[in-house]
C-alpha cells in the first residue's frame, strides 16, 4: 500500500471563488522599434527598459550614484501596458541622508514613462489584487507598515492619491516588513515582518490583514511554532487561498493554513545559508509547489495522495534539477497557465523551463539587447523578480542595475492558447463564467484547471 506520489484526480469544474479583473485586458502595443503596431516573432526580445534612479536631473555620474535595485514588479490584471514596481537603494551605494529610501512606481510601458511615484523605505515587494482594484506595497517608514492604494483607471497615473496604511504593533526593535501578498479573492493580505532583525536569529512574524477593515485577523511568530531561522524571503497564497507557503534565507520551507496560520507541514528543516523562494503552480489548488534555491537548484514538490480521512497534508520532492553550476538563483515564477517556469539568475539571465520536465526552453539575456542610452551593463546583474502578463505574451523583470525590463515572449503556435489570448483581450475575466460555453472551456480560459 503506502503513499503514492500522484496528482489529485479531482477536477475543478468551475472557477475558483476569486474576484477576477472587471475589465478585459488592454493589450500592450509596443514593438522593439517603438511603433504602436504589434510585432510577432519566434524569438524573445526586449521591448522596454524602464529606468529607476533617485531623480532624472544631473549628470550620468550623479544618476548612477543614486541607482535603485528593482525588487518587485507586477502587471495589472486588466492592463498589460501598466507595470507597478518597487525599488530599494543599491546596498553598496555611498552613504547619504536618503539611505534606505526607495520608491513605488507605476509605469506606462507603451510610452516608457513613470506616471506615479510614491516614496518608500526599504520596500521590497508590491502586489495587485486579482480584480485590479488595489495595490499593496511596503512603506517601512517606522513600524513596518503595509500600504494600500486604490486604482483609479480614469486618471493618468492609474492610481488614487490617498494611501491607507496597515499599522502593525511591533513588540521588538525597529520593525521591517519584508513581504506582502493579496489572497486570490482579494479580501486579505499576508505580510511577513522581521521584528528584531539586528539579532543573531531574526524574529519573523506573519500577519493576516483584512482588506476591508484593515485589521489583523491572525498572527504568529514563526520560531514559536517551528524551528525557524533566518528571515522570510517569500510568502505565497495557494491558488485556492487555503494555504500559505513560506520560504526563508536559511533554506527552510513550510506551509501554513491561511485562516489561522497553523503550521501544516515543514518541507525542509535545514538551517544553512542558502536562500530559497517558493511559488505555487497556479493551475492546481495547492498540490504543486516550486522552489528555487540560491545554489542553483530547482525543486518541484508534489502533494502526496494519502489515505482518505487523514487531515495531514504531506509533500514529496517529485523533481530536482541543477539549473546552474556557476550562477546563483534569486527568483522564480510560473506562467499563468502553469506550463512554463522562469528563474532569475545572478548574471542578468532569465531561464525559462518546461514546468513538467524542467527542460530549458529559452533564455532572456539582457546583455544581448542593443546598446542602451543608460550606459554599459555589467555581468553581475541580479534578476530579483519576474512577472508574467495575464495573456502570457510578456514577461517583466526587475534587475539590480536599476532597470525593469519587459520582454515579448516567442509566438506560441497553439490554437487553444491563441483563442484564450483573444478572448481575454475582449471579455472581462469576471464575465467569462456567464458565457454560453462548457465549464471545461471556462476553466481553461481562466487557467483554473488541474
C-alpha positions as a printed Julia matrix, in Angstrom:
450×3 Matrix{Float64}:
   0.0    0.0     0.0
   1.8    3.09    1.24
   1.67   6.63   -0.03
   1.58   7.24   -3.75
   3.12  10.22   -5.43
   0.36  11.02   -7.89
  -1.6   14.08   -8.82
  -5.08  14.57   -7.47
  -7.78  13.19   -9.74
 -10.29  15.83   -8.67
 -11.12  18.21  -11.48
 -12.18  21.78  -10.87
 -15.4   22.17  -12.9
 -15.89  25.82  -12.08
 -13.67  28.79  -11.48
 -12.15  29.22   -8.05
 -14.01  31.64   -5.76
 -11.79  34.57   -6.67
 -12.53  38.11   -7.81
 -11.17  38.48  -11.32
 -10.45  41.63  -13.3
 -13.57  43.63  -14.11
 -12.3   44.84  -17.47
 -10.88  42.96  -20.44
  -7.11  43.01  -20.77
  -5.82  46.12  -22.5
  -3.03  44.69  -24.69
   0.45  46.14  -24.67
   1.19  47.63  -28.09
   4.86  48.36  -28.44
   7.41  46.81  -30.76
  11.17  46.8   -30.47
  11.25  49.74  -32.91
   8.98  51.78  -30.67
   6.0   51.81  -33.02
   2.44  51.11  -31.88
   1.92  48.09  -34.11
   2.1   44.54  -32.82
   5.14  42.57  -33.97
   5.15  38.8   -33.6
   8.34  36.78  -33.55
   9.58  33.28  -32.87
  12.33  34.73  -30.68
  12.02  36.51  -27.32
  13.05  40.16  -27.39
  13.19  43.12  -25.02
  10.59  45.76  -25.88
  11.01  48.22  -22.99
  13.62  49.31  -20.45
  12.29  51.34  -17.54
  14.88  53.25  -15.54
  14.89  53.51  -11.73
  17.02  56.15  -10.04
  16.78  58.82   -7.37
  15.96  61.54   -9.88
  16.16  62.42  -13.53
  18.24  65.56  -13.14
  22.0   65.75  -13.07
  24.84  64.09  -14.91
  25.1   60.37  -15.62
  27.6   60.04  -12.75
  25.15  61.68  -10.34
  22.34  59.46  -11.53
  24.42  56.29  -11.17
  25.22  57.18   -7.55
  21.53  57.08   -6.69
  20.6   53.92   -8.6
  17.99  51.65   -7.09
  17.55  47.9    -7.35
  14.14  46.75   -8.59
  12.98  44.07   -6.16
   9.36  43.62   -7.23
   7.28  44.1   -10.37
   3.75  43.1   -11.32
   1.46  43.6   -14.32
  -2.04  44.92  -13.86
  -4.5   42.02  -14.47
  -6.63  44.18  -16.77
  -3.95  46.27  -18.5
  -0.74  44.75  -19.84
   0.68  48.2   -20.53
   0.69  49.09  -16.82
   3.58  47.84  -14.67
   3.94  48.5   -10.93
   7.43  48.23   -9.41
   9.13  48.61   -6.04
  12.77  49.57   -5.65
  15.36  49.96   -2.9
  18.74  51.72   -2.97
  21.79  49.77   -4.09
  23.27  48.25   -0.88
  26.84  49.15   -1.77
  25.99  52.71   -2.72
  27.52  55.73   -0.97
  26.15  56.84    2.36
  23.7   59.71    2.11
  20.83  61.22    4.13
  18.45  59.33    1.83
  19.91  55.9     2.63
  17.17  53.29    2.68
  14.74  55.36    0.62
  13.06  53.62   -2.3
  10.01  54.11   -4.49
   6.79  52.55   -5.67
   6.42  53.43   -9.32
   3.66  52.98  -11.89
   4.92  52.78  -15.48
   3.1   53.13  -18.78
   5.1   50.65  -20.85
   3.78  51.95  -24.17
   5.21  55.41  -23.56
   8.05  54.28  -21.3
   7.17  56.92  -18.7
   6.59  56.79  -14.95
   3.05  58.07  -14.28
   3.12  57.83  -10.47
   5.84  57.71   -7.82
   5.48  57.18   -4.06
   8.39  57.41   -1.64
   9.02  54.28    0.45
  11.67  52.94    2.8
  13.26  49.51    2.26
  10.24  48.41    0.21
  10.98  45.03   -1.35
   7.55  43.93   -2.58
   4.31  45.13   -4.14
   1.23  43.31   -5.37
  -2.03  43.98   -7.25
  -5.32  42.39   -6.24
  -6.86  39.88   -8.64
  -9.68  42.3    -9.53
  -7.14  45.01  -10.27
  -8.73  47.46   -7.81
  -5.98  47.69   -5.15
  -2.2   47.9    -4.96
  -0.38  46.83   -1.8
   3.22  47.72   -1.05
   5.62  48.14    1.87
   6.49  51.54    3.31
   8.53  50.65    6.43
   8.51  54.32    7.44
   8.92  53.47   11.11
   6.89  50.46   12.19
   6.94  48.19    9.18
   3.72  49.44    7.6
   1.93  47.82    4.69
   0.31  50.44    2.47
  -2.82  50.1     0.34
  -3.8   52.38   -2.52
  -6.88  52.14   -4.75
  -6.67  52.01   -8.53
  -8.12  54.93  -10.46
  -8.47  53.83  -14.07
  -9.68  57.28  -15.17
  -6.56  59.14  -14.1
  -3.26  59.34  -15.95
  -1.34  57.82  -13.05
  -3.72  54.87  -12.82
  -3.97  55.03   -9.01
  -5.68  57.28   -6.47
  -3.85  59.87   -4.4
  -4.95  58.61   -0.98
  -2.78  55.94    0.64
  -4.03  53.85    3.57
  -1.64  52.07    5.93
  -1.93  48.85    7.88
  -0.32  49.73   11.22
   1.33  46.72   12.9
   2.19  46.63   16.59
   5.9   45.8    16.64
   6.97  44.47   20.02
  10.67  44.08   19.25
  13.2   46.56   17.93
  12.53  48.63   14.83
  10.29  46.51   12.65
  10.83  45.95    8.96
   8.2   44.27    6.8
   9.71  42.07    4.11
   6.76  40.7     2.14
   3.1   41.35    1.31
   0.72  39.38   -0.92
  -3.0   39.5    -1.72
  -5.14  36.42   -1.29
  -6.69  35.07   -4.54
 -10.1   36.55   -3.63
  -8.52  39.94   -2.79
 -10.07  40.03    0.71
  -6.87  39.51    2.73
  -3.18  40.34    2.7
  -0.4   38.26    4.22
   2.68  40.11    5.44
   5.96  38.91    6.92
   7.95  41.16    9.24
  11.32  40.89   10.9
  10.69  42.43   14.3
  14.27  42.17   15.56
  16.48  41.9    12.51
  19.61  43.05   14.4
  19.76  39.88   16.49
  21.57  36.7    15.53
  18.26  34.92   14.99
  15.5   37.02   13.46
  12.04  37.15   14.98
   9.75  36.73   11.99
   6.05  37.37   12.39
   3.35  36.58    9.85
   0.13  38.59    9.84
  -3.17  38.18    8.0
  -4.85  41.52    7.33
  -8.49  42.06    6.38
  -8.5   44.44    3.42
 -11.92  45.9     4.23
 -11.43  46.52    7.96
  -7.63  46.92    7.8
  -7.34  44.87   10.99
  -5.2   41.86   11.88
  -7.18  38.6    11.83
  -4.31  36.25   12.7
  -0.62  36.48   13.5
   2.13  34.12   14.55
   5.82  34.32   15.42
   7.35  31.58   13.31
  10.1   30.44   15.64
   7.47  29.92   18.36
   5.75  27.21   16.29
   8.63  25.65   14.36
  12.44  25.7    14.41
  12.51  28.64   12.02
  15.64  30.72   11.45
  16.78  33.38    9.04
  14.37  35.9     7.52
  11.38  35.4     5.24
  12.16  35.59    1.52
   8.66  34.86    0.16
   5.05  34.35    1.26
   2.69  32.89   -1.34
  -1.01  32.04   -1.13
  -2.05  28.79   -2.77
  -4.34  29.35   -5.8
  -7.4   28.27   -3.77
  -6.39  30.52   -0.87
  -6.35  27.77    1.75
  -2.61  27.68    2.43
   0.47  29.89    2.51
   3.96  28.75    1.55
   6.78  30.48    3.43
  10.44  30.24    2.45
  13.47  31.63    4.25
  17.03  32.8     3.84
  18.21  29.61    5.55
  16.79  27.12    3.01
  13.67  26.4     5.06
  10.26  25.86    3.51
   6.95  25.35    5.29
   3.21  25.54    4.62
   0.63  27.14    6.93
  -3.15  27.4     6.9
  -4.18  30.86    5.76
  -7.17  31.03    8.12
  -5.32  30.77   11.43
  -1.62  30.46   10.4
  -1.27  27.0    11.91
   1.75  25.13   10.57
   0.55  22.28    8.34
   3.87  20.8     7.26
   7.56  21.67    7.1
   9.03  20.58    3.78
  12.62  21.41    4.64
  14.01  21.9     8.14
  17.63  22.64    7.27
  19.1   25.85    8.63
  22.04  26.9     6.5
  22.92  29.96    4.49
  21.16  29.13    1.24
  18.28  31.43    0.38
  15.21  29.94   -1.3
  11.99  31.2    -2.88
   8.77  29.27   -3.46
   5.7   29.64   -5.66
   2.57  27.52   -6.19
   1.62  26.24   -9.62
  -1.42  28.43  -10.47
  -3.32  25.66  -12.27
  -3.56  23.47   -9.16
  -5.31  24.27   -5.9
  -2.29  23.62   -3.68
  -0.89  20.28   -4.9
   2.2   21.53   -6.79
   4.88  23.85   -5.42
   8.15  25.01   -7.0
  11.17  26.12   -5.02
  14.38  27.67   -6.34
  17.48  27.79   -4.17
  20.34  30.23   -4.36
  22.89  27.48   -5.01
  21.36  26.84   -8.45
  18.86  24.07   -7.69
  15.21  23.99   -8.71
  12.73  21.66   -7.0
   9.14  20.63   -7.69
   7.18  19.46   -4.65
   4.07  17.32   -5.14
   1.3   16.65   -2.64
   1.15  13.03   -1.52
  -2.13  11.2    -2.01
  -2.6    9.76    1.49
  -5.42   7.62    2.82
  -8.9    9.13    2.87
  -9.98  10.64    6.14
  -6.5   11.79    7.09
  -6.27  15.53    7.63
  -2.5   15.68    7.3
  -1.03  17.44    4.29
   2.24  15.93    3.08
   4.52  16.7     0.15
   7.39  14.9    -1.52
  10.06  16.23   -3.87
   8.98  14.98   -7.28
  11.71  16.57   -9.43
  15.01  18.32   -8.87
  17.39  19.92  -11.33
  20.62  21.83  -11.04
  19.76  24.76  -13.28
  23.15  26.42  -12.97
  26.54  25.43  -11.58
  28.24  28.83  -11.83
  25.32  31.21  -11.31
  23.07  31.81   -8.33
  19.28  31.89   -8.49
  17.3   34.76   -6.97
  13.7   34.45   -8.15
  11.17  32.1    -9.75
   7.69  32.42  -11.22
   5.14  30.24  -13.02
   3.35  31.37  -16.14
  -0.44  31.78  -15.63
  -1.16  28.5   -17.45
   1.44  26.61  -15.39
   3.3   25.33  -18.46
   6.45  27.44  -18.0
   8.64  28.17  -15.01
  11.03  31.13  -15.15
  14.02  31.59  -12.83
  16.21  34.66  -12.46
  19.98  34.36  -12.09
  22.9   36.43  -10.81
  24.23  37.14  -14.32
  21.23  39.01  -15.78
  19.6   35.91  -17.3
  16.05  34.64  -17.06
  15.95  30.91  -17.79
  12.53  29.7   -18.94
  11.88  25.99  -18.42
   9.15  23.5   -19.15
   7.27  23.25  -15.85
   6.73  19.49  -16.14
  10.09  18.21  -17.39
  12.28  21.16  -16.22
  13.93  21.19  -19.64
  15.25  24.6   -20.71
  13.13  26.3   -23.37
  14.97  29.59  -23.93
  16.92  32.29  -22.1
  16.2   36.02  -21.77
  19.63  37.67  -21.66
  19.64  41.44  -21.3
  23.31  41.51  -22.36
  22.14  40.63  -25.88
  19.93  43.72  -26.06
  21.3   46.52  -28.29
  23.28  49.25  -26.56
  21.19  51.26  -24.1
  21.4   55.05  -23.61
  21.82  54.34  -19.9
  25.37  53.07  -20.36
  27.18  49.76  -20.38
  25.91  46.74  -18.48
  27.83  44.67  -16.02
  27.98  40.9   -15.94
  27.0   40.57  -12.29
  23.47  41.93  -12.54
  20.9   40.04  -10.46
  17.32  39.33  -11.54
  15.37  40.0    -8.33
  11.81  39.42   -9.59
   9.83  38.06  -12.55
   6.22  38.65  -13.58
   4.1   37.26  -16.43
   1.3   39.25  -18.01
  -2.19  37.78  -17.92
  -2.1   36.81  -21.61
   1.43  35.34  -21.17
   2.66  37.34  -24.14
   5.01  39.44  -22.0
   7.42  38.98  -19.1
   8.69  41.76  -16.85
  11.73  41.5   -14.59
  13.44  43.72  -12.04
  17.25  43.94  -12.06
  19.91  45.09   -9.65
  21.22  47.63  -12.21
  18.16  49.79  -11.63
  16.23  48.62  -14.69
  12.84  46.99  -15.12
  12.82  45.25  -18.48
   9.8   43.97  -20.4
  10.21  41.05  -22.8
   7.92  39.87  -25.6
   7.64  36.09  -25.49
   8.04  33.84  -28.55
   4.86  33.28  -30.52
   3.09  30.09  -29.4
   1.51  28.33  -32.35
  -1.18  26.76  -30.22
  -4.75  27.39  -31.38
  -6.27  26.95  -27.92
  -3.78  29.34  -26.37
  -4.29  31.95  -29.11
  -8.06  31.73  -28.67
  -7.63  32.28  -24.93
  -5.49  35.38  -25.54
  -8.04  36.87  -27.94
 -10.97  36.18  -25.59
  -9.19  37.65  -22.55
  -8.45  40.77  -24.6
 -12.17  41.12  -25.37
 -14.1   39.78  -22.37
 -13.51  40.68  -18.69
 -12.44  37.64  -16.69
 -15.32  38.24  -14.29
 -17.78  37.79  -17.19
 -16.37  34.55  -18.56
 -18.44  32.44  -16.13
 -21.62  33.77  -17.79
 -20.56  32.87  -21.34
 -22.65  30.1   -23.01
 -19.72  27.68  -23.18
 -18.88  24.43  -21.32
 -17.4   24.67  -17.84
 -14.22  22.97  -19.0
 -13.65  25.79  -21.51
 -14.29  28.43  -18.85
 -11.73  26.93  -16.5
  -9.23  26.76  -19.36
  -9.75  30.41  -20.21
  -9.15  31.38  -16.58
  -6.21  29.0   -16.13
  -8.14  27.23  -13.38
  -7.81  23.56  -14.18
  -5.89  20.57  -12.82
